[in-house]
Amino acid sequence: MQTSSSLLATCLLGVTLATVSGCAGFSGEPQTNPDIQPVIVDPTPDEQEDERYASFEPEVLYQLLAAEIAAQRGRYDVALANYAQAARTSGDEGVIVRTLRIAQSLGSDQVQQQMAELWLQKKPDSTDARRVLAVQALKQQNLEAALRHMETLMDQGEDANFDNLAAMAESLPADQQQEMLALYRQLAERHPGNPELEYSIALLLKMTGEPDEALARLETLLADAPNFQPAVILKGDLLYQTGRKRDALNYMTTQTRRFPGNRKLGDLYGRMLLNEDELQAAQDEFQRLVEQDPDNPGLRLSHALVALENEQPELAERELTYLIEQDQFVDQASYYLGRIEEEAGDTEQAIHYYQNVQQGNFFFPALARTSALQAEAGHLESALTRLDDLRQAHEQIAERLWLIEVNLLLEYGSEDQALEAANTALEQYPDNIEIRYSRAMLHDQQGELVPAERDLSHILERQPDNAVALNALGYILAVRTDRLEEARQYIEKALELDPENPAILDSMGWVLYLQGHHESALDYLEDAWAAYPDPEVAAHYGEVLWVTGNRDQARIVWQKTLDEHPGDELLMETINRLTNTGSDE
């Protein structure tokens, strides 16, 4: 029997390809969020038009038919294995290419490698086969082989995509990034003046922590090729990352006007403006990008979030609603619409939007806000019941649901309820750091030093560099025991790990004060107050000012805090204790 090999492959793949392209439940381990994206091979003219006829042996026909039957039954791993065997047995280029395409859909690196090698044997000048082999070599961390394939493509006059390969190095270990950089330098010496190579070297220099050299390389490149837009984008990014923020913004302003159609350039510029709190300029830039590309959901989302940051909820709401109508970024859009409604005081509508968040990074924040809003409205038990129902139905997320419940009870329930929930959760998940820390704070609030210290010590046994736990243990020991030197050691270590944290600065100042080092204490407490003027810091700072004779300054600190937090219990206790001792002027 004789038939067209391309036609036969097409017929056999009629169901397979249609099913694979839209299926997320196959058993062949698809690529999901791969570190290195595959080179997707498009149909070649040979596949579409080649009228060669080939004679398939019965064995090959059986393998192809077995593959088709397996695909129809949803066994895509079996289907791929049969196609691969048919490709190896027949050596037919059409079957090889089709098998490669299926392997890419299923994320099978091994079969991709095998088929690309077979294809290259049949057709040594195949650019797609070499690109696949280059990517596979990079995945296997065989950097020399990867670049050898790309250099061969360049020698053949094809686009070698050196820049794409360099970008993939982001996922490599630091030593291999350095190795790739050295290989690219060698390539540049053999092929001087190649813009892609020069850009790739600058990109790798950025990855390896050499931004100044990268900028110098880009300056030379852009002097020769001023319209090479990837280099323009990278230069703006590097200027900003190296602290030359005004230079970066001025440069990006000019370049976005030179290349108004470059969305990546505009997006980077908008994010820089946002980081610099130039909110209206950022919004204007994203508005320009949306007008230019109105069907781009990512730009719509960015525009909405900038508008939200810029306190323009009506504009944000329009964009987010549009995204939901288009079935794009539904979870993110629903979450932010929930925030808008919550800030507007419409609790019912806010809960409605939050409950529309079904998955992804926004699921747990949305659930936490839903629970809090229910509790604020007097429906704490309903919120707890829903959390329990979710735990029963979704055991894989039960641990995080317990954390939400403990935090909810800490804020809206009683200490006893929160402690009971924390105890139950830790019986099931004894190494959950967040829940154990919450329980330690509960024990401390109830004056139970021993269990609080035990929980914090448990955390530090597993995470000795946990600055929050170190600070908490040090502070508890300072205020509840006479173990001041031990307390100071914990706090000093926390401060080394997180030197600008105002809570740790406050703890350090307070333990120094308790040890009698008043002037040193003032330095830390002044910094803590400047960064975070909350009532507890104000109480500590004011007390040390008072006992060191700076009473007018102490009164100023206290009054400023009372204006924001009238009647705070700790602050009032401190003021009354100090001013009612007969030492007031």
N, C-alpha and C positions, 0 to 999 in steps of 0.2 A: 504494500500500500504506500502510495506517495502523496504527500501533502505539504503545503507551505509551512515551514517551521515557525515563521512569525505568526501566521494565521492560527496554527494549532495552539501556540502559546497564548495568543489573545483569547481564543475560545475557552481554553482551560482556565484562564485567569479571570474570565468574565464575572464570576461570582466572587472569587477570591479577592481581587483587588478592590471591588466595590465594598466588600464587607470589611476588609482590613482597614481601609482608609477612615472608616468612621467608628471603629470598634475600640473600646477601652477595656474590654473584659476578656481578651484572649489569654491563653495560658502560656504564650511565648515570651513573657517578660519584656514588654515594650520599653522603649526609652521614655522616661518621664523626667523632665528637667535635667537632661544630660549636661555634664560639664563641657563636653565638646560636641558641637552640632555635626550631624552627618552631612556629607555631600549628597544631595538628592539627585539622582540620575534621571534626567528627562528622557522621554522617548527619542531615539535617534531617527533620522530619515531612513536609515536602513530598516528599522523596525516597522516603519509605516509603509514603505514603498517596495522593500526588497521582495522580489517575486521568485527568489531562488527556491528550489524544491530540494528537500532532503529526505532521505529514507531513514525512518526511526525503527530501530530494532524493537521487537515485542517487549523486551525488558524495560526500555525507555518509556514506551507507551503505557505500560502498567504503572511505572513510577509516577508519570504525569496524572494519570487517572486517579491513582491512590491519593495524590496530593489534592486533587480537586474534591474528592469525596471527604477527605479530612477537613478541608476548609469549610465545606458546607455544614459539617458537624461542629464547627467552632474549634477544631483542634489545629490551630495555626502553627503550633510547634511541629506537629507531625507533617503538616502540609509543607512547611519550609524544608524539613529534612528530606522529603521525597523530591521536591524540586531540586534541591542541591545535589542529590544523588543522580537525578536525571541530567542535570547540567554536566556533572563530572563524567557520566557514562557517555553521553552523546557528544559533548564538546561543541554543541550548537550555540552560536553566538546569541541568538534570540532567546533561548532558554536561560543562558548564563545571565543576560542583562535583566530578564524578568525576575530571576531568582534574587539577583542583587537588590532589585527594587523592593521585593518583599522583605528581604533581610533588613533593609533600612527601615521599613515600616515597623518591623518587630523589634528593632534595636539589637539585632544579632551581629555583634562585631566579628565573631569568628567566621560566619558565612560571608559577610561582606568582604573580608580579607581574602577568603578562598575564591570567591567569584571574581573579584577584581584581578587577582593573579591569573585566573583562567582567561579572563577577557583580554588581558594584556598579552598573553601568549597567542591568542587568536588575532589580536589587532594591536600591534606594538605601539602604534601612534595614537591610541585612544586617550584623549585628555581626561575624560571622566574617570576612567579606571585609575589613572595616576593620581587624580585628586582624592579618590577614595583611599588608595594605598597610603597617601601622605597623611591623611587624617588618622587612619588606623595605626600608622607608625608612631604618630604623636601620642595616641592613646596608650600605646605600648612603651612610651617614653624612649623610643628609638629615634632620637632627634636627627641624627645624621641621615638616616634613611628617609625621613620625612622631607628634609630639605633637598635631598638628592632628587627625589621625585619632582619637586617643584622646580628645581633648576633645569631638569630635563624639559619640563613644559616650557620654560622660558626660552631655552635653546631652540625649541620647535616653533617659536614665535607665538605661543599661546599665552593667555593671561595666567600667570602663575599664582595669583592670590597670596603673595607673601604676607600682605598685611593681615589677611584673615587668619593665616596660620600663626602669626605672631600674637594676635589677640587671644587665640586659644591657649597660649602659654600661661594665661592668668591662673589656670587651674593646676599648674605644675608646681612642685616644690621649689624653694628659692635657689637651691644649687643647680637645678636643671634649667631654671630661667637664665641663670648666668651662663650655663653651657650653650643654650640657644642663642644668647646674645653674642657669644664668641663665634658661633657658626655663622650668624648673620653678618658679623663684621668681615669674616673671610669671604662670604659671598659678595659683599659690597666691594671688596678689593678686586674680585674677579670681574665684577660688572659695575664699574664706577658710573655714577650719575643716574642710577635707576631710582626714580622717586619712591616706588613702593618699598624698596629695600631701605632707603634712608628713613622713611616714615616708620617702618617696622623696627628699625634700630632705636629710634626715639621712643617708640611705644615700650619696647623692652627695657630701655633705660629708666623709664618711669616706673615700671614694675619692680625693677631691682633697686629702687631708691636713689637714683641719680638724676633728679629733675633738671639740675642746672646744665649738665652735659646734654640732656635730651633737648632742652631749649636751644642750646647752641647749634645742635645738629639741625633742628627745625629752621633756624634762621638761615642757614646755608641752603637748605632745601627750598624754602620759600623765596629766597632771592632768585633761584633758577626757575622755580615753578610756582609763581605766586597764586595760581588758581587751583592748586592741589588742595581740595577742601578738607580731606581728612587731617592733613597737617595743620590747617587753620584751626580746626576744632581742638586738636591736641595742644596746640600752642596756647589757646585761651584757657584750657583746663589747667595746664601746667603753670601759667602765670598766676592763676587763682590759688592753686595748691601751694605754691611757694611763697604765699603771703603778699604778692604784688596785686592786691585786690583791685585797687583803683586802675592800675594799668590793664588788668584783665578786663574790667568792665568797659573801659574806653576802647580797648581793642575789639571786644565783642560787639560793641555798638556799631563800630565801623564795618565789621565783617558781616554782621547780619543784614546790613544795608547793601553790601556788595553781593551777597548770596541770599536774597530773600526767600528763595525756594528751598533752602537747606533746613529741613525740619530739625535735624539733630543739633545743628548750630543754634537755632532759635530756642530749642528746648533747654540746652545748656545755659544759654544767656539768661533765660527766664528763671532758672533755678539759682543762678548766681545772684540775681536781683532779689529773689526771695530770701536767700541766706543773709543778705545785707540789709534786710528789712526795708528795701525799696519796693514796697508792696504795690503801689500804683503802677510803677514802671514794669514790674513783673506781670501784673494783670494785663497791661497794655500789650506786652509782648505775646502772652498766651492768647489774647484776643486776636492779635494779628495772625498767629499761627492757625487758630481755629477758622478764621475767615478764609484763609488760604487752603485749608484742608478740613472742611466741615464734617466729613465722614470719619475722621480719625478719632476713635473713642478715647485713646490715651490722652490726646490733647484736650478733649472735652473734660476729662477727669481732672487734669492739671489745672485747667482754667477754673473749674468749680472750686478746687481746694484753695487756689490763690484768692479767689473772690471771698471764700469763707474766712480766710486769714485776714483779708482786707475789710472785714466786717460789712460785707455786702451779701447777706444771706439770700436775698431775692434772686440775684443773679446765680448764685451757687445752686439754689433750689431748681431753677430752670434747667441748668446744665445736668444736674444729677437726675432729675425726672426724665429728661431726654434719654439719658443712658439706660435707665430702667426700661423705658418704652422700646428702646432698640435692643434690649436683652444683652447689654454690655456692662461689665463691671457691676453687676447687680448687687453683690454683697457689699462692696465698698460704698456704692451710691446709697444703698439702704441705710448703712451705718451713719453716714454723714447727714443724710436727711433726718435720721433719728436725733442726731445732735442738734440740728437746726430747730426741730420741733420742741426738743427738751428746753433749749435756751429760750424759746418763745413761750414756754409755759404750757404747751399742749401735751400733757403727759400721755394721754390715750393714744394720740397719733404717733408720738415718739416711740411708745412701746410697740405699736403696729409696725413701724419701720425696723426697729431693732429685731423684732421676731422674724422679719423677712430675711435676715442674715443667716444663711444655712450652713456655710462652710468657710474655710480659709482663715486668714490671720485676724479677721474682724469678728469671727464667731464668738469667741470668749469675751472680748470687750463688750460686744452687743448684749450678750447674756448677762454680764455683770451689771450693765446699766439697766436692763429690763428688771432684774431682781431688785436693784436699788430703788427704782421708781415705784415698783409695787410696794416695797417696804415703806417708802416715804408716804405713800397713799394709804397706809394702814393695813396693807395686805401682805404682811411678812410671811404668814403661814402659807399663803398661796405661792409665794416665791420659793419657799423652802420645799413645798410639795413638788413644784415643777423641777427643781434641781434633783430631787430624789428620783422622780420619774425618769429623768434623763440619765441618771446614774444606772438605773436598772436596765434601761434600754441600750445604753452605749457604755459598756464596761471599759472600753479602751480609753475613754476620756474621763473616767470616774475620778481619778486623782485630781485633775484640774477643777472639776466640779466641786470637790470637797474644799479646795482653796477658796473658790468663790463663796461657798457657804460660810466658811469660817470668817472671812472678811466681812461678809454681809452681817453676820451676827455681832461682830465686833463693833460695827457702826450703828446697827439698828436694833439689835437684840440686847440681851443681858450678858454680863461676863460669864455667868454660869453656863448659859446656853452655848456661848462661843467655846468655852473650855470643853464642854461635853462633846461638841462637834469635832474639835481638834483632837481630843483623845481617841474618838472613834476612827477618825481619818488616819491617825498615826499608828493605830493597831494594824491597819491594812497597808499603809505606806510609811514605814518607820523612817525611811531616809528622805522624806520630802522636806527640803530645807525651808521652804517658805512657811509651811504649816507649823513646823517645829519652832521656827522663829516667832511666829504669832503666838504660839502657846507659851513660849518663854516670856514674852511681853505681858501676857495675861497673868502668869504667875507673879511677875514683878508688880503689876498693878494691885494684886491681892496681897502683896507683902510676903510672898513665899520665895525666899531667897534660894533655898536649896534646889527645888525643881527648876527654877529659872536658870540657875548656874549650870545645872546638869544638862538642860536642853541646849544652851549655848555652847557648852563644852563638846557636846555630841556633834554640833555643826562644825566646830573648829577641828575636830578630829578628822573630818572628811574634807573640809575646805579650810586649811590653815591660813589661807590668805583672804578670807572673807572679811573685808573691812567693816561691813555693817555689824556682823556678829562680834568682832573684836571690840568695836566701839561700845556696843551694847553691854558686853560683859564687863569691860573696864568701867563704864559709867555706873552700872549697878553696884559693883564692888566699891566704887568710890563713895557713893551716897548711902550705902546700906551697911558697910563694914569699915573696919579700921585698916584694911589691907590696901592702903593707898599706893604703896610702891608697886605692888602687883597690878593694881588697877592702871597705874600710869604706864606700865610696860605694854599692856594690851592696847591702850589708847595710842601710845607712840607708834606701835606697829601699824595700827589702822591709819594713822596720819601719814606714815611713809607710803602706804598703798594708795591713799586718796587725800593728797595734801590740801586740796581746796574745798573739801566737804565741810560746810558750816557746822553740821551737827558734831563732827569729830573735833573741829576747832573749839567749839563750845565745851565739849568734854575735856579737852586738854587744858583749856583755861580753868575749868572748875576744879580739876584734880590738882593743878598747881596751886590754886587758891587754898584748897583744903590742906595742902602741904606747907602752906605759909609763904609761897613764892608769889607775892601779890603783884609785883611789877611785871614779872614774866606772864602771869595770868592775864593781865590787862591786854597785852599784845594779842593774845589768841582770841580773847573775848571781843575785842574791838573789831577784829577781822570777821568773826562769826556774826556779830551784829550788823556789820556793813553788808554782808552777803545775805543774811536771813534774819530780819528783825522780828522774830516771833516772841511770844510772851516768856517762854522759858529762857531764851537767850537774853532777853531784856532783864529778867529777874537776876540772872547770874552777873551780867555785865554791870547792871546798876548796883548790885551789892558790893562788888569789888571796887567800883568807883567810890561808893559811899565810905567804905572802911579805909580807903587810901586818901580820904580827904577831898575827893572831887564830888562834893554833894550836889552842887548846882547841876553839873553834868549828869549825875545820876537821876535827878528829878526830871531833866529834859528827856532822858531815855525812857523813863517810866511813863511820863505823860504822853509821849508820842505813841507808845504801845497801847496805853489805855484808850487813846482816841480811836484806835483800830479794833481793840479787843476789850471793851469796857467790862469791868468786873471779873477779869480772869482770876481764877482762884489762886494759882501759884503766885502770880505777880502781886496780888493784893496781900497775900500772906507775907511776902518778902518786904513790901513797903511798910506794912503795919508792924512787923517785927523790928525793923530797923529804926523807924521813926518814932516808935512808942517806947524806946528804951531810955529816954531821958537824955540821949546824946544829940538830939536835934538842936539846931541853933534857935 
